[in-house]
Amino acid sequence: GVQTCALPICCLTELARRKTLRPTIGEFAHKAVQKASRPVLRLAGTQDPTVEQLHELRIAGKRLRYSIEIFQGTFSSSLRTELYPLVEKLQSRLGRMNDHVTAQGLFQRLLVGMPVDSQAAYLARCIVEEHKASQCLRDSFLDWWTAERVALLESHLTGPSITGCVQR
């Protein structure tokens, strides 16, 4: 929805302030993807990240994925064929973890102020199970999110995939 358009509008506003040469679509795309890449690059190599940091990485990955989708025609094919699937997998794995974190929070809010009874006990068990599931998925993500995958992501976001933009 609205978040999808935020990045291009922001870049358009900044580029519109320039009174000199108008940017090519390639220059605009390069700037947009670079901007979307910054938080991903900042978070991608975090050692022992918290659930909150992983959630930030998921959201940053979503913005990067949208930018790649919007501007795919202006970049080398490796951006779409190599980087995009990696970002999709990252989002999918972190999305499943976030679902359990969200459910845990919902159950915790429901439990507040409840009388101590069988329903409260059930919710308490649900909270524990959702926490275990989110931690298991976090650990699984961190096993999958190897230094090699981080390096691949970084090489695409700082290398010729981005800098080799087609000037249109």
C-alpha positions as CSV (number, residue, x, y, z in Angstrom):
1,G,0.0,0.0,0.0
2,V,1.2,3.4,1.1
3,Q,4.7,2.1,2.1
4,T,5.4,1.0,-1.4
5,C,5.2,4.5,-2.7
6,A,7.1,6.2,0.1
7,L,10.6,5.5,-1.3
8,P,10.0,6.7,-4.9
9,I,8.1,9.8,-3.7
10,C,10.9,10.7,-1.3
11,C,13.5,10.3,-4.0
12,L,11.3,12.3,-6.5
13,T,11.1,15.1,-4.0
14,E,14.8,15.2,-3.5
15,L,15.5,15.1,-7.2
16,A,12.9,17.7,-7.9
17,R,14.9,20.1,-5.7
18,R,17.8,19.9,-8.1
19,K,17.4,22.7,-10.6
20,T,20.1,21.4,-12.9
21,L,20.0,18.4,-15.1
22,R,17.0,16.1,-14.8
23,P,18.0,12.6,-13.7
24,T,17.6,9.6,-16.0
25,I,15.4,6.8,-14.9
26,G,18.6,4.9,-14.3
27,E,20.0,7.5,-12.0
28,F,16.7,7.7,-10.2
29,A,16.5,3.9,-9.8
30,H,20.1,3.7,-8.6
31,K,19.3,6.3,-5.9
32,A,16.1,4.6,-4.8
33,V,17.7,1.2,-4.5
34,Q,20.7,2.6,-2.7
35,K,18.4,4.3,-0.2
36,A,16.4,1.1,0.3
37,S,19.7,-0.9,0.7
38,R,21.1,1.2,3.5
39,P,19.0,-0.2,6.4
40,V,19.4,-3.8,5.0
41,L,23.2,-3.4,4.9
42,R,23.2,-1.9,8.4
43,L,21.2,-4.8,9.9
44,A,22.3,-7.7,7.8
45,G,25.5,-8.4,9.6
46,T,24.3,-7.8,13.1
47,Q,25.8,-10.4,15.5
48,D,23.2,-12.2,17.6
49,P,20.3,-10.0,16.6
50,T,17.3,-9.5,18.7
51,V,13.8,-10.4,17.5
52,E,13.2,-6.6,17.1
53,Q,16.3,-6.2,15.0
54,L,15.2,-9.1,12.8
55,H,11.8,-7.5,12.4
56,E,13.5,-4.3,11.3
57,L,15.5,-6.3,8.8
58,R,12.3,-7.9,7.5
59,I,10.7,-4.5,7.0
60,A,13.9,-3.1,5.4
61,G,14.0,-6.1,3.1
62,K,10.4,-5.5,2.1
63,R,11.3,-1.9,1.0
64,L,14.3,-3.2,-0.9
65,R,12.2,-5.9,-2.6
66,Y,9.6,-3.3,-3.7
67,S,12.4,-1.0,-5.1
68,I,13.9,-3.9,-7.1
69,E,10.4,-4.8,-8.4
70,I,9.7,-1.2,-9.5
71,F,13.1,-0.6,-11.1
72,Q,14.1,-4.1,-12.3
73,G,14.4,-3.1,-15.9
74,T,17.1,-0.5,-15.1
75,F,19.5,-2.9,-13.5
76,S,21.5,-6.0,-14.5
77,S,19.6,-9.2,-14.5
78,S,21.6,-10.6,-11.6
79,L,19.7,-8.1,-9.3
80,R,16.4,-9.9,-10.2
81,T,17.8,-13.4,-10.5
82,E,20.2,-13.6,-7.6
83,L,19.5,-10.8,-5.1
84,Y,15.7,-10.7,-5.3
85,P,15.2,-14.4,-4.4
86,L,17.6,-14.0,-1.5
87,V,15.6,-11.0,-0.2
88,E,12.3,-13.0,-0.7
89,K,13.6,-15.9,1.3
90,L,14.9,-13.6,4.0
91,Q,11.4,-11.9,4.2
92,S,9.6,-15.2,4.2
93,R,11.7,-16.7,7.0
94,L,11.5,-13.6,9.1
95,G,7.8,-13.2,8.4
96,R,7.0,-16.7,9.9
97,M,9.0,-15.8,13.0
98,N,7.3,-12.5,13.3
99,D,3.9,-14.2,13.1
100,H,4.7,-16.1,16.3
101,V,6.1,-13.0,18.0
102,T,2.8,-11.1,17.1
103,A,0.7,-14.0,18.4
104,Q,2.6,-14.1,21.6
105,G,2.0,-10.4,22.1
106,L,-1.7,-10.8,21.4
107,F,-2.0,-13.6,23.9
108,Q,-0.1,-11.5,26.5
109,R,-2.5,-8.6,26.0
110,L,-5.5,-10.9,26.4
111,L,-4.1,-12.3,29.6
112,V,-3.8,-8.9,31.3
113,G,-6.5,-8.5,33.8
114,M,-8.0,-12.0,33.3
115,P,-9.0,-13.9,36.4
116,V,-6.8,-16.9,37.2
117,D,-8.8,-19.7,35.7
118,S,-8.5,-22.4,33.0
119,Q,-8.7,-19.8,30.2
120,A,-5.8,-17.8,31.7
121,A,-3.8,-21.0,32.0
122,Y,-4.5,-21.9,28.4
123,L,-3.4,-18.4,27.2
124,A,-0.3,-18.7,29.4
125,R,0.5,-22.0,27.6
126,C,-0.1,-20.4,24.3
127,I,2.3,-17.6,25.2
128,V,5.0,-20.1,26.1
129,E,4.4,-22.1,22.8
130,E,4.5,-19.0,20.6
131,H,7.7,-17.8,22.3
132,K,9.3,-21.3,21.8
133,A,8.2,-21.2,18.1
134,S,9.6,-17.7,17.5
135,Q,12.9,-18.6,19.2
136,C,13.1,-21.8,17.1
137,L,12.5,-19.9,13.9
138,R,15.0,-17.2,15.0
139,D,17.6,-19.9,15.5
140,S,16.7,-21.5,12.2
141,F,17.0,-18.2,10.4
142,L,20.4,-17.5,12.0
143,D,21.6,-20.9,10.9
144,W,20.4,-20.2,7.4
145,W,21.7,-16.5,7.4
146,T,25.3,-17.4,7.0
147,A,28.3,-15.1,6.5
148,E,28.3,-16.2,2.8
149,R,24.7,-15.1,2.3
150,V,25.4,-11.7,4.0
151,A,28.4,-11.3,1.8
152,L,26.3,-12.2,-1.3
153,L,23.7,-9.6,-0.3
154,E,26.5,-7.0,0.3
155,S,28.2,-7.7,-3.0
156,H,25.0,-7.2,-4.9
157,L,24.1,-4.0,-3.0
158,T,27.5,-2.4,-3.2
159,G,28.7,-3.9,-6.5
160,P,28.0,-3.9,-10.2
161,S,24.4,-5.1,-9.8
162,I,23.5,-1.7,-8.4
163,T,26.2,0.5,-10.0
164,G,25.8,-1.1,-13.4
165,C,22.5,0.7,-13.8
166,V,21.2,1.2,-17.4
167,Q,21.0,4.9,-18.1
168,R,17.6,5.7,-19.7
